[in-house]
Amino acid sequence: MGLASYEVFEKGRSWIVLHDGKADHEYATKEAAFEAAVGAASVAIREGDEVHISVTGEAGH
């Protein structure tokens, strides 16, 4: 059993999901990035991993 950590954060005008130190995609909205993180986390849970998801607020909030 491992740990899968997903960090959703704003980068310029896009949103990024950081996983294992990598951000493979940019998303137009925070919600889209969150949904991508949850989808990946669901797979990790099925594999028996512990999952952490964090989402930063928008700049200025």
C-alpha positions in Angstrom: 0.0 0.0 0.0 1.4 3.4 -1.0 0.4 7.0 -0.8 -1.0 8.9 -3.8 -1.0 12.7 -3.3 -2.7 15.1 -5.7 -2.3 18.9 -5.5 -4.6 21.1 -7.5 -3.3 24.7 -7.9 -3.5 27.7 -10.1 -0.7 28.4 -12.6 -1.3 31.6 -14.6 -4.7 31.2 -16.2 -4.8 27.4 -15.9 -5.1 24.8 -13.2 -2.6 22.0 -12.7 -2.8 18.7 -10.9 0.6 17.8 -9.4 1.1 14.1 -8.8 4.5 12.5 -7.9 6.1 15.8 -8.7 4.7 15.9 -12.2 2.0 18.0 -13.8 1.1 16.4 -17.2 -1.9 18.5 -18.1 -3.3 22.0 -17.7 -7.0 22.5 -17.1 -9.2 25.6 -17.9 -11.0 25.5 -14.6 -10.4 24.5 -11.0 -13.3 22.1 -11.2 -11.9 20.3 -14.2 -8.6 19.9 -12.5 -10.3 18.6 -9.3 -12.4 16.1 -11.3 -9.2 14.8 -13.0 -7.5 14.4 -9.6 -10.6 12.6 -8.1 -10.6 10.2 -11.1 -7.0 9.3 -10.7 -7.5 9.0 -6.9 -10.3 6.6 -7.4 -7.9 4.2 -9.3 -5.4 4.6 -6.5 -8.0 3.7 -3.9 -9.0 0.6 -5.8 -5.3 -0.4 -5.7 -5.3 -0.1 -1.9 -3.4 3.2 -1.7 -3.9 6.0 0.8 -5.0 9.1 -1.0 -4.5 12.8 -0.2 -6.1 15.6 -2.4 -5.5 19.3 -1.7 -6.9 22.2 -3.6 -5.6 25.7 -3.2 -7.9 28.8 -3.4 -7.8 31.1 -6.3 -5.2 33.9 -6.3 -6.5 36.7 -4.1 -8.9 34.5 -2.2 
